[in-house]
Amino acid sequence: MLRINLLLLLAVIVSALYLVQTQYASRRLFTELDQTITKGRQLETERERLQVEQRAQSAPGRIEHLAQQQGLQAATPAITAYVRDNRGVGEH
């Protein structure tokens, strides 16, 4: 009878230790998941901010203003230089 009681006591202790270890791992994983979700939200906010900034930077009015400041002008046939390849069609 004593052996059975010791065996049962050992089984209870082992199962209790396993339960503690499992709960610890569960809490650690939950904390990691929460941190990952938070980081994902931060990245999504940053992506949206960058998209807004990209749209602002590529606005046609802004590009035209910058081109005028730098003395650039629109391409027209009068200022377009054409390059012709005088080599034969089959030669490379």
C-alpha positions as MATLAB code, in Angstrom:
seq = 'MLRINLLLLLAVIVSALYLVQTQYASRRLFTELDQTITKGRQLETERERLQVEQRAQSAPGRIEHLAQQQGLQAATPAITAYVRDNRGVGEH';
ca = [
       0.000    0.000    0.000;
       2.862    2.343    0.775;
       4.332    1.848   -2.692;
       1.043    2.745   -4.366;
       0.742    5.890   -2.212;
       4.317    6.927   -3.075;
       3.711    6.225   -6.736;
       0.513    8.288   -6.691;
       2.278   11.109   -4.810;
       5.058   11.071   -7.404;
       2.472   11.152  -10.222;
       0.708   14.132   -8.613;
       4.011   16.009   -8.193;
       5.054   15.306  -11.791;
       1.663   16.395  -13.134;
       1.761   19.552  -10.983;
       5.228   20.442  -12.284;
       4.084   19.784  -15.848;
       1.042   22.019  -15.289;
       3.231   24.849  -13.965;
       5.604   24.511  -16.919;
       2.699   24.490  -19.390;
       1.110   27.573  -17.840;
       4.447   29.397  -17.904;
       4.935   28.541  -21.586;
       1.357   29.610  -22.353;
       1.843   32.994  -20.658;
       5.166   33.517  -22.430;
       3.612   32.724  -25.802;
       0.628   34.999  -25.105;
       2.989   37.861  -24.223;
       4.981   37.241  -27.396;
       1.782   37.183  -29.457;
       0.608   40.458  -27.912;
       3.973   42.104  -28.665;
       3.866   40.828  -32.245;
       0.346   42.176  -32.762;
       1.419   45.553  -31.370;
       4.448   45.618  -33.676;
       2.211   44.686  -36.632;
      -0.107   47.610  -35.853;
       2.879   49.956  -35.651;
       4.170   48.711  -38.999;
       0.746   49.106  -40.596;
       0.526   52.694  -39.304;
       4.012   53.404  -40.651;
       3.089   51.899  -44.036;
      -0.008   54.082  -44.261;
       2.037   57.163  -43.336;
       4.603   56.338  -46.007;
       1.876   55.845  -48.620;
       0.444   59.269  -47.813;
       3.921   60.771  -48.040;
       4.544   59.014  -51.358;
       1.294   60.383  -52.791;
       2.254   63.869  -51.622;
       5.736   63.600  -53.133;
       4.427   62.360  -56.490;
       1.643   64.915  -56.895;
       1.735   66.358  -60.424;
       1.689   69.938  -59.150;
       4.683   69.330  -56.909;
       6.644   67.644  -59.699;
       5.860   70.489  -62.094;
       6.921   73.065  -59.499;
      10.222   71.258  -58.889;
      10.852   70.967  -62.634;
      10.295   74.701  -63.077;
      12.654   75.481  -60.192;
      15.371   73.379  -61.811;
      14.836   74.932  -65.224;
      13.463   71.775  -66.815;
      10.941   71.956  -69.618;
       8.491   69.550  -71.176;
       9.755   67.428  -74.052;
       8.519   68.636  -77.406;
       9.420   67.499  -80.932;
      11.403   70.727  -81.347;
      13.827   69.857  -78.540;
      13.816   66.088  -78.934;
      17.005   64.518  -80.304;
      16.463   61.270  -82.187;
      19.164   58.631  -82.352;
      19.320   56.343  -85.328;
      21.169   53.041  -85.516;
      22.972   53.026  -88.853;
      24.082   49.414  -88.529;
      22.370   46.742  -90.557;
      19.263   45.073  -89.198;
      20.950   41.695  -88.708;
      24.170   43.026  -87.174;
      24.723   43.402  -83.427;
];
